[in-house]
Amino acid sequence: MSADSRIAAITARIVERSKPTRERYLDRVRAAVAKGVHRSVLSCGNLAHGFAVCSPAEKQALAEDRVPNLGIITSYNDMLSAHQPFETYPAIIRQAATEAGGIAQVAGGVPAMCDGVTQGQPGMELSLFSRDLIAMAAGVGLSHNMFDSAVYLGVCDKIVPGLTIAALTFGHLPAIFIPAGPMTSGIPNDEKSRIRQLYAEGKVGRAELLDAESRSYHGPGTCTFYGTANSNQMLMEIMGFHMPGASFINPGTPLREALTREATKRALAITAMGNEFTPAGEMIDERSIVNGVVGLHATGGSTNHTLHIVAMARAAGIKLTWEDISDLSDVVPLLARVYPNGLADVNHFHAAGGMGFLIKQLLRRGLLHDDVRTVFGQGLDAYTIDVKLGENGSVHREPSPEDSADPKVLARIETPFQPTGGLKMLTGNIGKAVIKISAVKPERHVVQAPAIVFNDQQELQDAFKQGKLNRDFIAVVRFQGPKSNGMPELHRLTPPLGVLQDRGHMVALVTDGRMSGASGKVPAAIHLTPEASEGGPIARIRDGDIIRLDAVAGTLEVMVDAAEFDARPPAEVDLEGNEFGMGRELFAPFRRAAGAAEYGASVLF
């Protein structure tokens, strides 16, 4: 089925806008493809270093360019639940590569930090920039020019976007992403949220809170709520970087290992040595990017991707804007209810039909481009499947069912949970921002209230504990942008603001910082640009100014006389406390070079 005319029109304008940069990018990719990976042109010393630990037979095969060599980029560490399963993957991949007549080598490792560990801590100020650092680290691993294809082992918040930027930078190589899958379900997400709010109100202690958190995050795999990590997995599948059905299979299961082996063999099959050469830079195009944004809207995906997918697209020479994302939101219905947009977790989503059912529904209405290339071949229709373990431990696929196994979690296209998507852009006299509305009740889509201004998140926490916020207000938390302090997530603000909202107050948040992909029910205008450190209008807001946040009209305004507002001097704060400690001094060049949030807040583009 051809794409809906509105989807086609938005895609066409992205294509037109991107022509100069996309053409230059493709010229570079094609030049690199023409040059090829010819290990025999490396000097003897180069090559000897590159295969020193290989067997004699492997050395001979690599020296003669007789077999494809697969580079593994891994984010393994054994502290973080999402990445611990990758410990065994290189051995599995090497064995599968040998069975397929190829060779596999770990090309390099990349850092993987957890926003869940660093929430509200100094380390969070490194988090966003770790995305670009991951891209650079992956680039170092692949720069040896020993590889015909690459597989990327990554799952969580900044890791997958960073690896995607690397895969597209090395766009002359085929690339497949191999996930680890979500942990099994722990305590219900609404119970976890309830305990957090009780703790914020002082009604339970730290022991009760830690018990609840530990029963929620309890084993190997990604967290089970639908935050950035699981949005990443959805995105890789709907953009065609995963094997069909790979996203949400639990770690340590036979099917998970079978999918890893299958992905390895496919990565070797799509090199230039075979008949299905699929360089990542040619495979991913404007249609693939639009498909990714559609998936974010249909599932109520993470707000972090209004930064990440913009940066990922730019790595391929594609200029995606917040306007494009917002306009697609007006076209795409919400089909999934996964916490924080509902009570279910990603395991329930997968059991209800998962990615196969979701893609089938979107294709039925023409809301996805089917005519795309993927690592599996041509066309997204091949992803409308259920994946199971077949005979002899192989991967078996069958058509996705016509009906959801749980309509409260995953809806048909004819009966969506809401007619529009989860992410919208806001514009007004204090700049541009984005808002996630899929978990916000309709009666809270418009909030007009006096501003209370904070220059860091701790000030708001202190005011809440002192009982100073029991009223209607819009919290303005500024100097949280990429140039100020690395744009940390402000997820710790969610419990106190949620408590105040539950008490009946109209509250909202306006910030030049980020919120977690797990944030939900409190209306939050985030990623505001220009940021306060750049003299943006948010720096001129004062306590008591009336602000109107209107997610229906897509506006964000401070209701102050324009001449008087423009004449105000912008606030200035001492940010020296954000410049040192926990490695922050190492990232000073990143803060200086960071671009605006609407362009992905990257130091690379």
MOMOPE-V506815 format. One record per residue. N is the residue number from 1. PSI is psi as a letter, one per 30 degrees, with the letter a starting at -180 (999 if undefined). OMEGA is omega in whole degrees, -180 to 180 (* if undefined). Layout:
BEGIN
n=N psi=PSI omega=OMEGA
n=N psi=PSI omega=OMEGA
END
This chain:
BEGIN
n=1 psi=k omega=179
n=2 psi=l omega=-177
n=3 psi=k omega=172
n=4 psi=k omega=-175
n=5 psi=e omega=-180
n=6 psi=e omega=175
n=7 psi=e omega=-180
n=8 psi=e omega=-178
n=9 psi=e omega=179
n=10 psi=e omega=178
n=11 psi=e omega=-178
n=12 psi=e omega=-180
n=13 psi=e omega=175
n=14 psi=e omega=178
n=15 psi=e omega=-178
n=16 psi=e omega=-180
n=17 psi=e omega=-172
n=18 psi=f omega=-171
n=19 psi=e omega=-176
n=20 psi=e omega=-177
n=21 psi=e omega=179
n=22 psi=e omega=180
n=23 psi=e omega=178
n=24 psi=e omega=179
n=25 psi=e omega=-178
n=26 psi=e omega=176
n=27 psi=e omega=180
n=28 psi=e omega=179
n=29 psi=e omega=-177
n=30 psi=e omega=176
n=31 psi=e omega=179
n=32 psi=e omega=177
n=33 psi=e omega=-179
n=34 psi=e omega=179
n=35 psi=e omega=174
n=36 psi=l omega=175
n=37 psi=j omega=-178
n=38 psi=j omega=-176
n=39 psi=f omega=-179
n=40 psi=f omega=178
n=41 psi=f omega=174
n=42 psi=k omega=177
n=43 psi=l omega=180
n=44 psi=e omega=178
n=45 psi=e omega=177
n=46 psi=e omega=-174
n=47 psi=e omega=180
n=48 psi=e omega=176
n=49 psi=e omega=-174
n=50 psi=f omega=-179
n=51 psi=g omega=-176
n=52 psi=e omega=-176
n=53 psi=g omega=-180
n=54 psi=l omega=177
n=55 psi=l omega=178
n=56 psi=e omega=-180
n=57 psi=e omega=179
n=58 psi=e omega=179
n=59 psi=e omega=-179
n=60 psi=e omega=-179
n=61 psi=e omega=179
n=62 psi=e omega=180
n=63 psi=e omega=-177
n=64 psi=g omega=-179
n=65 psi=h omega=-178
n=66 psi=f omega=-178
n=67 psi=l omega=177
n=68 psi=k omega=178
n=69 psi=k omega=-175
n=70 psi=k omega=177
n=71 psi=k omega=179
n=72 psi=k omega=171
n=73 psi=j omega=-172
n=74 psi=k omega=175
n=75 psi=g omega=-177
n=76 psi=k omega=157
n=77 psi=l omega=-175
n=78 psi=g omega=173
n=79 psi=e omega=-173
n=80 psi=k omega=-173
n=81 psi=e omega=-175
n=82 psi=f omega=-172
n=83 psi=f omega=179
n=84 psi=e omega=-180
n=85 psi=f omega=-178
n=86 psi=f omega=-180
n=87 psi=e omega=-175
n=88 psi=f omega=-174
n=89 psi=e omega=-179
n=90 psi=e omega=179
n=91 psi=e omega=178
n=92 psi=e omega=-178
n=93 psi=e omega=180
n=94 psi=e omega=180
n=95 psi=e omega=180
n=96 psi=e omega=179
n=97 psi=e omega=178
n=98 psi=e omega=179
n=99 psi=e omega=-179
n=100 psi=g omega=179
n=101 psi=g omega=179
n=102 psi=a omega=179
n=103 psi=k omega=177
n=104 psi=k omega=177
n=105 psi=k omega=171
n=106 psi=j omega=-178
n=107 psi=e omega=-179
n=108 psi=l omega=176
n=109 psi=l omega=178
n=110 psi=l omega=177
n=111 psi=l omega=176
n=112 psi=j omega=178
n=113 psi=l omega=-176
n=114 psi=j omega=177
n=115 psi=f omega=177
n=116 psi=e omega=178
n=117 psi=e omega=-171
n=118 psi=g omega=180
n=119 psi=k omega=176
n=120 psi=g omega=-178
n=121 psi=l omega=180
n=122 psi=e omega=-179
n=123 psi=f omega=179
n=124 psi=f omega=-179
n=125 psi=f omega=173
n=126 psi=f omega=-166
n=127 psi=e omega=-176
n=128 psi=e omega=-179
n=129 psi=f omega=177
n=130 psi=f omega=177
n=131 psi=e omega=-179
n=132 psi=e omega=176
n=133 psi=e omega=177
n=134 psi=e omega=177
n=135 psi=e omega=179
n=136 psi=e omega=-179
n=137 psi=e omega=177
n=138 psi=e omega=177
n=139 psi=e omega=177
n=140 psi=e omega=-179
n=141 psi=e omega=-177
n=142 psi=f omega=-175
n=143 psi=f omega=180
n=144 psi=f omega=176
n=145 psi=h omega=179
n=146 psi=f omega=-164
n=147 psi=k omega=177
n=148 psi=f omega=-179
n=149 psi=l omega=-179
n=150 psi=k omega=169
n=151 psi=k omega=-174
n=152 psi=k omega=-180
n=153 psi=j omega=-179
n=154 psi=l omega=-174
n=155 psi=e omega=-159
n=156 psi=a omega=-158
n=157 psi=d omega=-176
n=158 psi=f omega=-173
n=159 psi=e omega=-179
n=160 psi=e omega=175
n=161 psi=e omega=178
n=162 psi=e omega=178
n=163 psi=e omega=178
n=164 psi=e omega=177
n=165 psi=e omega=178
n=166 psi=e omega=-179
n=167 psi=e omega=-180
n=168 psi=f omega=174
n=169 psi=e omega=173
n=170 psi=h omega=-171
n=171 psi=f omega=176
n=172 psi=f omega=178
n=173 psi=k omega=168
n=174 psi=l omega=-178
n=175 psi=k omega=174
n=176 psi=k omega=176
n=177 psi=k omega=-179
n=178 psi=j omega=-177
n=179 psi=l omega=176
n=180 psi=f omega=178
n=181 psi=l omega=-179
n=182 psi=l omega=172
n=183 psi=l omega=177
n=184 psi=l omega=-174
n=185 psi=k omega=175
n=186 psi=b omega=179
n=187 psi=l omega=-179
n=188 psi=k omega=-176
n=189 psi=e omega=179
n=190 psi=e omega=176
n=191 psi=e omega=176
n=192 psi=e omega=180
n=193 psi=e omega=180
n=194 psi=e omega=180
n=195 psi=e omega=178
n=196 psi=e omega=-180
n=197 psi=e omega=177
n=198 psi=e omega=177
n=199 psi=e omega=179
n=200 psi=e omega=179
n=201 psi=f omega=-179
n=202 psi=g omega=-176
n=203 psi=f omega=170
n=204 psi=l omega=-177
n=205 psi=a omega=-178
n=206 psi=e omega=-179
n=207 psi=e omega=179
n=208 psi=e omega=179
n=209 psi=e omega=-179
n=210 psi=e omega=177
n=211 psi=e omega=-180
n=212 psi=e omega=-179
n=213 psi=e omega=-178
n=214 psi=e omega=177
n=215 psi=f omega=176
n=216 psi=e omega=179
n=217 psi=j omega=-161
n=218 psi=f omega=-176
n=219 psi=a omega=-179
n=220 psi=k omega=178
n=221 psi=l omega=178
n=222 psi=l omega=169
n=223 psi=k omega=-171
n=224 psi=f omega=176
n=225 psi=l omega=-177
n=226 psi=i omega=174
n=227 psi=a omega=-175
n=228 psi=e omega=-177
n=229 psi=e omega=-179
n=230 psi=f omega=170
n=231 psi=e omega=176
n=232 psi=e omega=-176
n=233 psi=e omega=174
n=234 psi=e omega=-175
n=235 psi=e omega=-180
n=236 psi=e omega=-180
n=237 psi=e omega=-176
n=238 psi=f omega=175
n=239 psi=f omega=175
n=240 psi=g omega=178
n=241 psi=f omega=176
n=242 psi=l omega=164
n=243 psi=k omega=-177
n=244 psi=k omega=177
n=245 psi=g omega=-171
n=246 psi=f omega=-163
n=247 psi=e omega=-165
n=248 psi=h omega=174
n=249 psi=k omega=-175
n=250 psi=k omega=177
n=251 psi=l omega=173
n=252 psi=g omega=179
n=253 psi=l omega=178
n=254 psi=e omega=180
n=255 psi=e omega=178
n=256 psi=e omega=180
n=257 psi=e omega=179
n=258 psi=e omega=178
n=259 psi=e omega=178
n=260 psi=e omega=178
n=261 psi=e omega=-180
n=262 psi=e omega=180
n=263 psi=e omega=178
n=264 psi=e omega=-178
n=265 psi=e omega=178
n=266 psi=e omega=179
n=267 psi=e omega=176
n=268 psi=e omega=-178
n=269 psi=f omega=-174
n=270 psi=g omega=174
n=271 psi=l omega=179
n=272 psi=f omega=178
n=273 psi=f omega=-178
n=274 psi=a omega=-176
n=275 psi=g omega=-178
n=276 psi=h omega=-176
n=277 psi=k omega=-175
n=278 psi=i omega=177
n=279 psi=k omega=-174
n=280 psi=e omega=-178
n=281 psi=f omega=175
n=282 psi=e omega=-177
n=283 psi=e omega=-179
n=284 psi=k omega=177
n=285 psi=a omega=-177
n=286 psi=e omega=179
n=287 psi=e omega=178
n=288 psi=e omega=180
n=289 psi=e omega=178
n=290 psi=e omega=177
n=291 psi=e omega=178
n=292 psi=e omega=180
n=293 psi=e omega=178
n=294 psi=e omega=178
n=295 psi=e omega=177
n=296 psi=e omega=-180
n=297 psi=e omega=-176
n=298 psi=f omega=-178
n=299 psi=f omega=-175
n=300 psi=h omega=-172
n=301 psi=l omega=-171
n=302 psi=k omega=174
n=303 psi=f omega=-180
n=304 psi=f omega=-178
n=305 psi=f omega=169
n=306 psi=f omega=169
n=307 psi=e omega=-169
n=308 psi=e omega=-176
n=309 psi=f omega=174
n=310 psi=e omega=179
n=311 psi=e omega=178
n=312 psi=e omega=179
n=313 psi=e omega=-179
n=314 psi=f omega=176
n=315 psi=f omega=178
n=316 psi=g omega=179
n=317 psi=g omega=-177
n=318 psi=k omega=-177
n=319 psi=j omega=175
n=320 psi=k omega=-179
n=321 psi=l omega=174
n=322 psi=e omega=178
n=323 psi=e omega=177
n=324 psi=e omega=-179
n=325 psi=e omega=-179
n=326 psi=e omega=180
n=327 psi=e omega=176
n=328 psi=e omega=178
n=329 psi=e omega=-180
n=330 psi=f omega=-175
n=331 psi=e omega=-169
n=332 psi=k omega=178
n=333 psi=l omega=177
n=334 psi=k omega=-176
n=335 psi=f omega=-176
n=336 psi=k omega=174
n=337 psi=j omega=180
n=338 psi=k omega=-175
n=339 psi=k omega=15
n=340 psi=g omega=179
n=341 psi=g omega=180
n=342 psi=a omega=-177
n=343 psi=f omega=-176
n=344 psi=l omega=172
n=345 psi=a omega=-174
n=346 psi=f omega=175
n=347 psi=e omega=176
n=348 psi=e omega=177
n=349 psi=e omega=-179
n=350 psi=e omega=-179
n=351 psi=f omega=180
n=352 psi=f omega=-179
n=353 psi=f omega=172
n=354 psi=b omega=-173
n=355 psi=e omega=-179
n=356 psi=e omega=179
n=357 psi=e omega=-180
n=358 psi=e omega=-178
n=359 psi=e omega=178
n=360 psi=e omega=-179
n=361 psi=e omega=-179
n=362 psi=e omega=177
n=363 psi=e omega=-179
n=364 psi=e omega=-179
n=365 psi=g omega=180
n=366 psi=g omega=-177
n=367 psi=f omega=173
n=368 psi=l omega=170
n=369 psi=j omega=178
n=370 psi=f omega=-174
n=371 psi=h omega=179
n=372 psi=l omega=172
n=373 psi=k omega=177
n=374 psi=l omega=177
n=375 psi=f omega=-179
n=376 psi=f omega=-179
n=377 psi=b omega=-176
n=378 psi=k omega=173
n=379 psi=k omega=-179
n=380 psi=f omega=179
n=381 psi=f omega=179
n=382 psi=f omega=-179
n=383 psi=g omega=179
n=384 psi=i omega=-170
n=385 psi=l omega=163
n=386 psi=k omega=-179
n=387 psi=k omega=-178
n=388 psi=l omega=177
n=389 psi=k omega=-179
n=390 psi=a omega=180
n=391 psi=k omega=178
n=392 psi=g omega=176
n=393 psi=g omega=-180
n=394 psi=l omega=176
n=395 psi=k omega=179
n=396 psi=k omega=179
n=397 psi=k omega=175
n=398 psi=l omega=-176
n=399 psi=k omega=176
n=400 psi=k omega=-179
n=401 psi=l omega=-180
n=402 psi=f omega=-177
n=403 psi=k omega=176
n=404 psi=k omega=175
n=405 psi=f omega=177
n=406 psi=j omega=-178
n=407 psi=f omega=176
n=408 psi=f omega=-179
n=409 psi=e omega=-174
n=410 psi=j omega=-171
n=411 psi=l omega=169
n=412 psi=l omega=-178
n=413 psi=f omega=-179
n=414 psi=f omega=-176
n=415 psi=i omega=-177
n=416 psi=l omega=177
n=417 psi=e omega=171
n=418 psi=l omega=-172
n=419 psi=f omega=-179
n=420 psi=l omega=-175
n=421 psi=a omega=-170
n=422 psi=f omega=-173
n=423 psi=k omega=180
n=424 psi=l omega=175
n=425 psi=k omega=174
n=426 psi=k omega=177
n=427 psi=l omega=179
n=428 psi=a omega=-173
n=429 psi=g omega=172
n=430 psi=g omega=173
n=431 psi=a omega=178
n=432 psi=k omega=177
n=433 psi=l omega=174
n=434 psi=l omega=180
n=435 psi=k omega=174
n=436 psi=j omega=-173
n=437 psi=f omega=-174
n=438 psi=f omega=179
n=439 psi=g omega=-179
n=440 psi=k omega=180
n=441 psi=k omega=-176
n=442 psi=e omega=-179
n=443 psi=f omega=178
n=444 psi=g omega=178
n=445 psi=f omega=176
n=446 psi=k omega=177
n=447 psi=k omega=174
n=448 psi=k omega=-173
n=449 psi=l omega=178
n=450 psi=k omega=178
n=451 psi=k omega=164
n=452 psi=k omega=-169
n=453 psi=k omega=176
n=454 psi=k omega=180
n=455 psi=f omega=167
n=456 psi=l omega=-173
n=457 psi=f omega=-180
n=458 psi=e omega=178
n=459 psi=e omega=179
n=460 psi=e omega=179
n=461 psi=e omega=-179
n=462 psi=e omega=-180
n=463 psi=e omega=178
n=464 psi=e omega=-179
n=465 psi=f omega=180
n=466 psi=g omega=177
n=467 psi=g omega=-176
n=468 psi=g omega=-172
n=469 psi=g omega=-179
n=470 psi=i omega=-179
n=471 psi=l omega=173
n=472 psi=k omega=177
n=473 psi=l omega=170
n=474 psi=j omega=180
n=475 psi=k omega=175
n=476 psi=j omega=-179
n=477 psi=j omega=-171
n=478 psi=l omega=-173
n=479 psi=h omega=178
n=480 psi=g omega=-179
n=481 psi=l omega=-175
n=482 psi=e omega=-180
n=483 psi=f omega=-179
n=484 psi=e omega=-174
n=485 psi=g omega=177
n=486 psi=g omega=175
n=487 psi=i omega=180
n=488 psi=l omega=169
n=489 psi=k omega=-179
n=490 psi=h omega=-174
n=491 psi=f omega=-180
n=492 psi=f omega=176
n=493 psi=f omega=-176
n=494 psi=e omega=-179
n=495 psi=e omega=-180
n=496 psi=e omega=178
n=497 psi=e omega=176
n=498 psi=e omega=177
n=499 psi=e omega=-178
n=500 psi=e omega=178
n=501 psi=e omega=180
n=502 psi=f omega=176
n=503 psi=f omega=177
n=504 psi=g omega=-180
n=505 psi=k omega=171
n=506 psi=j omega=-179
n=507 psi=l omega=176
n=508 psi=l omega=-179
n=509 psi=k omega=171
n=510 psi=k omega=-176
n=511 psi=l omega=171
n=512 psi=g omega=174
n=513 psi=a omega=-180
n=514 psi=l omega=167
n=515 psi=l omega=-180
n=516 psi=l omega=172
n=517 psi=f omega=179
n=518 psi=f omega=-178
n=519 psi=k omega=-173
n=520 psi=d omega=-158
n=521 psi=f omega=179
n=522 psi=k omega=179
n=523 psi=k omega=-175
n=524 psi=j omega=173
n=525 psi=j omega=-170
n=526 psi=l omega=179
n=527 psi=g omega=-176
n=528 psi=k omega=179
n=529 psi=k omega=3
n=530 psi=k omega=-178
n=531 psi=l omega=-176
n=532 psi=e omega=-178
n=533 psi=f omega=177
n=534 psi=g omega=-179
n=535 psi=g omega=-180
n=536 psi=l omega=-178
n=537 psi=f omega=178
n=538 psi=f omega=180
n=539 psi=f omega=-180
n=540 psi=f omega=178
n=541 psi=k omega=-180
n=542 psi=l omega=174
n=543 psi=k omega=177
n=544 psi=f omega=175
n=545 psi=k omega=178
n=546 psi=k omega=178
n=547 psi=k omega=176
n=548 psi=j omega=175
n=549 psi=j omega=-176
n=550 psi=j omega=-179
n=551 psi=f omega=177
n=552 psi=e omega=179
n=553 psi=f omega=-179
n=554 psi=h omega=-177
n=555 psi=l omega=177
n=556 psi=j omega=-172
n=557 psi=k omega=166
n=558 psi=k omega=-171
n=559 psi=i omega=-179
n=560 psi=k omega=177
n=561 psi=k omega=-173
n=562 psi=e omega=-178
n=563 psi=e omega=-180
n=564 psi=e omega=-180
n=565 psi=e omega=-179
n=566 psi=f omega=-177
n=567 psi=f omega=-179
n=568 psi=k omega=173
n=569 psi=k omega=179
n=570 psi=k omega=177
n=571 psi=k omega=175
n=572 psi=k omega=178
n=573 psi=l omega=177
n=574 psi=j omega=-177
n=575 psi=g omega=-177
n=576 psi=e omega=180
n=577 psi=f omega=178
n=578 psi=g omega=-171
n=579 psi=f omega=-175
n=580 psi=l omega=177
n=581 psi=k omega=179
n=582 psi=h omega=176
n=583 psi=g omega=-176
n=584 psi=f omega=179
n=585 psi=f omega=179
n=586 psi=f omega=-175
n=587 psi=g omega=178
n=588 psi=e omega=178
n=589 psi=e omega=178
n=590 psi=e omega=-180
n=591 psi=e omega=-179
n=592 psi=e omega=-173
n=593 psi=f omega=-173
n=594 psi=k omega=175
n=595 psi=l omega=-179
n=596 psi=l omega=-178
n=597 psi=e omega=-176
n=598 psi=f omega=176
n=599 psi=g omega=176
n=600 psi=f omega=179
n=601 psi=h omega=-174
n=602 psi=l omega=172
n=603 psi=f omega=-173
n=604 psi=f omega=-173
n=605 psi=999 omega=*
END
